[in-house]
Amino acid sequence: MQLMDAARQQRFTVVIVEALDRLSRDMEDLAGIHKRLSFQGIEIQAVHDGTADSILIGIRGLVGQMQREDGAKKVRRGMAGVIRDGRHAGGACLRISSRSRQPR
């Protein structure tokens, strides 16, 4: 939200990103960010792709969203395998001491 607030205040004229998926990996979000920045006269420059236009935003938004969804499916499939093997799929377990507290 800080980026959009600064854009409304005309504090910059260009956003430079390594890749468009650094802004968002959701098609709708990326398109909305591009639309709002374009309305303010601010362009998005991607290091390897150059100036982002509607076509590039659409393509990169689609690819980013597909990668995000594919990654989520792989994580769920991996966690199901861990559970099937009888292991804990929730990450590292914390060890909590069973010693009672001493009164102060």
C-alpha positions in Angstrom: 0.0 0.0 0.0 2.9 2.4 0.5 3.7 2.2 -3.2 0.2 3.2 -4.2 0.0 5.9 -1.6 3.3 7.4 -2.9 2.0 7.1 -6.5 -1.1 9.1 -5.6 1.2 11.8 -4.2 3.2 11.8 -7.5 6.4 11.1 -5.6 7.9 9.1 -8.5 7.4 8.6 -12.3 8.7 5.1 -12.7 8.7 1.8 -10.8 11.7 -0.5 -11.5 11.4 -4.1 -10.7 13.6 -7.2 -11.3 10.6 -9.0 -12.7 6.9 -8.3 -12.8 6.1 -11.2 -10.4 7.9 -9.2 -7.7 4.8 -6.8 -7.8 2.3 -9.6 -7.8 1.8 -13.2 -8.9 -1.9 -12.8 -9.2 -3.3 -11.8 -12.6 -6.0 -9.5 -11.2 -3.6 -7.8 -8.7 -0.9 -7.2 -11.3 -3.4 -5.8 -13.9 -4.9 -3.5 -11.2 -1.5 -2.2 -10.1 -0.6 -1.5 -13.7 -3.9 0.2 -14.3 -3.7 2.4 -11.3 -0.1 3.4 -11.9 -0.8 4.1 -15.6 -3.7 6.3 -14.6 -1.2 8.3 -12.5 1.2 8.5 -15.4 3.7 6.2 -13.8 5.3 3.4 -15.9 6.6 0.1 -14.7 10.1 -1.0 -15.9 11.1 -4.6 -15.6 14.9 -5.2 -15.7 14.7 -7.9 -18.4 11.4 -7.1 -20.1 11.6 -3.3 -20.4 8.5 -1.1 -20.2 5.4 -3.0 -19.1 2.4 -2.6 -21.4 -1.0 -4.3 -21.2 0.2 -7.3 -23.2 3.3 -8.0 -21.1 1.3 -7.5 -17.9 -1.3 -10.1 -19.1 1.3 -12.6 -20.1 3.5 -12.2 -17.0 0.4 -12.2 -14.8 -0.8 -15.4 -16.3 2.5 -17.1 -16.0 3.1 -15.9 -12.4 -0.3 -17.1 -11.3 0.2 -20.5 -12.9 3.5 -20.9 -11.2 2.0 -19.9 -7.9 -0.9 -22.3 -8.2 1.4 -25.1 -9.4 3.8 -24.5 -6.4 0.8 -24.7 -4.0 -0.3 -28.1 -5.5 3.2 -29.5 -5.2 3.4 -28.4 -1.5 0.1 -30.0 -0.7 1.1 -33.2 -2.5 4.4 -33.3 -0.6 2.7 -32.7 2.7 0.2 -35.5 2.0 3.1 -37.8 1.4 4.7 -36.8 4.7 1.5 -37.5 6.5 1.1 -40.8 4.7 4.5 -41.7 6.0 3.4 -41.0 9.6 5.5 -37.9 9.9 4.5 -34.5 11.1 3.7 -32.1 8.2 3.5 -28.9 10.2 7.1 -27.9 10.4 9.5 -28.1 13.4 7.9 -29.0 16.7 8.8 -26.8 19.7 9.8 -28.5 22.9 8.0 -27.1 25.9 9.4 -27.8 29.3 7.1 -29.7 31.6 8.8 -28.3 34.7 6.6 -26.2 36.9 7.4 -22.6 37.6 8.9 -21.6 40.8 6.9 -19.0 42.8 8.6 -15.6 42.9 
